[in-house]
Amino acid sequence: MSMISLAATPAAVETRIADSAFKTILLFCCTGLVASFGLMAHGIDLSAGLM
């Protein structure tokens, strides 16, 4: 193997890990938004007890 291909391998792995982390965060935020809108649609007060 050449030195260029050995040097490029860790960078490709880091990119995949960062992409996976971004997708996980995005999925978590979207799930929270859907749950919040669902609760609000059913009339559940999300701010109960804060005031």
N, C-alpha and C positions, 0 to 999 in steps of 0.2 A: 504494500500500500504506500501511496505517496504521502508526504507530510501534509499536503493541502487537504486531502480527504480525512486524515486523522484530526486535523485542527477544526474542520467544519462539523464534525460529528457532535461535539458537546453543544455547540451553538444551536443546532437543530433540535436537540433534546430540550434545551432551555426554552426555546420558542414554543414547543408543544406543551410544556408544563405551564408557561405563562398563559397560553391560549386556553388551556383547561381551567385554570384558576379564574380567568375572566368570565368564562361561560358559567362556572359555578356561582360566582357572585351575581351575575345577571339573572340566572335562574332563581336564586334565592330572593332577589329584590322583586322580580315579577310575581313570584308566588305570594309574597307579602302584600303586594298591591292588589292582587286578585282576591285574597282573603279579606283585606280591609274593605274593598268595594262590595264584596258579598255580604259582610256583616252590616255595612251601612244600608244596603238594599233591603235587609230584613228588619231595619229599624233599631239595631243594637248600637247604643251610644259608646263609641270608642274612647271618649274623654271622661267617662264617669269616674268621679272621685278625684279629679285633678284640680278642681276649684274649691 
